[in-house]
Amino acid sequence: MSTAKLDTEVYLTIVLAGDGRLLDRFRQPDFLPLGSRIRTRLLLDLEYASQDELRETLRHTLKKAGNSNLLRPTLQETLVEHAAGNYRVLMTLCGELLMEACERELTQIDENLFFELYKTRWPRRAKSTTRGSSVAKNAMK
């Protein structure tokens, strides 16, 4: 937000950001008086990012941060998958992992920390092998 006093009128500038539904909301009868006062300066229609785009963004970010080996490759793939095409989700996950790794004084972050932090949100899937796991074999006995 910012204000500007020009001659006899004071203008208040507010930046509103959201998806396309925000503009639709201002076209409804209850919001029409407010919507008529809003000028759209820039409207970006961002599509979901592909996994390749997310992966490249993550690699670029790690390189610019000065430690391209901070996140193990398997964790990078996990993060890209769980970001679901959203850059903000990807960077939020990375930030939360980094904070936890700093508290634990870890020099490299792997999938174990991810699943430990997010086990209630994203339960770890059991790894399957062609021979079957020993846990599965014992359960069948």
C-alpha positions as CSV (number, residue, x, y, z in Angstrom):
1,M,0.0,0.0,0.0
2,S,1.1,3.5,-0.6
3,T,-0.5,6.9,-0.6
4,A,0.1,10.0,-2.7
5,K,-1.3,13.5,-2.2
6,L,-1.9,15.2,-5.6
7,D,-3.3,18.8,-5.5
8,T,-6.6,18.4,-3.6
9,E,-7.0,14.6,-3.7
10,V,-5.3,11.8,-1.8
11,Y,-4.9,8.6,-3.7
12,L,-4.4,5.2,-2.0
13,T,-2.7,2.5,-4.0
14,I,-3.3,-1.1,-3.0
15,V,-1.9,-4.1,-4.9
16,L,-4.2,-7.0,-4.9
17,A,-2.9,-10.4,-6.0
18,G,-4.8,-13.6,-6.5
19,D,-6.1,-15.9,-9.1
20,G,-8.7,-15.1,-11.7
21,R,-11.6,-15.5,-9.3
22,L,-10.6,-12.2,-7.6
23,L,-11.6,-10.1,-10.7
24,D,-14.8,-12.2,-11.1
25,R,-15.7,-11.4,-7.5
26,F,-15.5,-7.6,-8.2
27,R,-17.9,-8.0,-11.1
28,Q,-20.7,-9.4,-8.7
29,P,-23.5,-6.9,-7.9
30,D,-22.4,-6.5,-4.2
31,F,-18.9,-5.6,-5.2
32,L,-19.5,-3.6,-8.4
33,P,-19.0,-0.2,-6.7
34,L,-15.6,-1.3,-5.5
35,G,-14.8,-3.2,-8.7
36,S,-15.5,-0.1,-10.8
37,R,-12.7,1.7,-9.0
38,I,-10.1,-0.9,-9.6
39,R,-7.8,-0.7,-12.5
40,T,-6.0,-3.8,-13.6
41,R,-2.4,-2.9,-14.5
42,L,-0.9,-6.3,-14.9
43,L,-2.6,-9.6,-15.2
44,L,-0.4,-12.6,-15.3
45,D,-1.9,-16.0,-16.1
46,L,0.6,-18.4,-14.6
47,E,0.2,-22.0,-15.6
48,Y,1.4,-24.9,-13.4
49,A,5.1,-25.5,-13.8
50,S,6.3,-28.8,-15.3
51,Q,8.5,-31.0,-13.2
52,D,11.4,-30.2,-15.4
53,E,10.9,-26.4,-14.8
54,L,10.6,-27.0,-11.0
55,R,13.7,-29.2,-11.1
56,E,15.7,-26.6,-13.0
57,T,14.5,-23.8,-10.6
58,L,15.5,-25.8,-7.6
59,R,19.0,-26.6,-9.1
60,H,19.5,-22.9,-10.0
61,T,18.4,-21.8,-6.5
62,L,20.8,-24.2,-4.8
63,K,23.7,-23.1,-7.1
64,K,23.0,-19.4,-6.5
65,A,22.8,-20.1,-2.7
66,G,26.3,-21.5,-2.9
67,N,25.7,-25.2,-2.1
68,S,24.4,-27.2,-5.0
69,N,24.8,-30.4,-3.0
70,L,22.7,-29.3,0.0
71,L,19.7,-31.4,-1.0
72,R,20.3,-35.0,-2.0
73,P,19.1,-35.8,-5.5
74,T,16.4,-38.2,-4.2
75,L,15.1,-35.4,-2.0
76,Q,15.1,-33.0,-4.9
77,E,12.9,-35.4,-6.8
78,T,10.6,-35.8,-3.9
79,L,10.2,-32.0,-3.5
80,V,9.5,-31.6,-7.2
81,E,6.8,-34.2,-7.1
82,H,5.1,-32.8,-3.9
83,A,5.2,-29.2,-5.2
84,A,2.5,-30.2,-7.7
85,G,3.6,-27.6,-10.3
86,N,3.7,-24.7,-7.8
87,Y,6.9,-22.7,-7.3
88,R,5.7,-21.3,-4.0
89,V,5.0,-24.7,-2.6
90,L,8.5,-25.9,-3.7
91,M,10.3,-23.0,-2.1
92,T,8.2,-23.2,1.1
93,L,9.1,-26.9,1.5
94,C,12.8,-26.1,0.9
95,G,12.7,-23.2,3.4
96,E,11.1,-25.4,6.1
97,L,13.6,-28.2,5.5
98,L,16.5,-25.7,5.6
99,M,15.3,-24.3,8.9
100,E,15.1,-27.7,10.5
101,A,18.5,-28.7,9.1
102,C,20.0,-25.6,10.6
103,E,18.6,-26.4,14.0
104,R,20.1,-29.9,13.7
105,E,23.3,-28.6,12.2
106,L,23.1,-30.9,9.2
107,T,25.4,-30.4,6.3
108,Q,23.2,-32.2,3.8
109,I,19.5,-32.8,3.7
110,D,18.0,-36.1,2.7
111,E,14.5,-37.6,2.3
112,N,14.5,-38.9,5.9
113,L,14.2,-35.3,7.2
114,F,11.4,-34.6,4.7
115,F,9.3,-37.6,5.7
116,E,10.0,-37.0,9.4
117,L,8.7,-33.4,9.1
118,Y,5.8,-34.2,6.9
119,K,4.8,-37.7,7.9
120,T,1.2,-36.6,8.8
121,R,0.8,-34.7,5.6
122,W,2.5,-37.1,3.2
123,P,2.9,-40.6,4.6
124,R,5.9,-42.5,3.2
125,R,5.1,-45.1,0.7
126,A,6.6,-48.5,1.3
127,K,9.3,-49.3,-1.2
128,S,8.5,-52.3,-3.3
129,T,11.0,-54.7,-4.8
130,T,10.5,-57.5,-7.3
131,R,11.4,-60.1,-4.6
132,G,9.2,-58.4,-1.9
133,S,10.4,-56.9,1.4
134,S,11.2,-58.9,4.5
135,V,8.4,-57.1,6.3
136,A,5.9,-58.2,3.7
137,K,7.3,-61.8,3.8
138,N,7.1,-61.9,7.6
139,A,3.5,-60.6,7.5
140,M,2.5,-63.4,5.2
141,K,3.7,-66.1,7.6
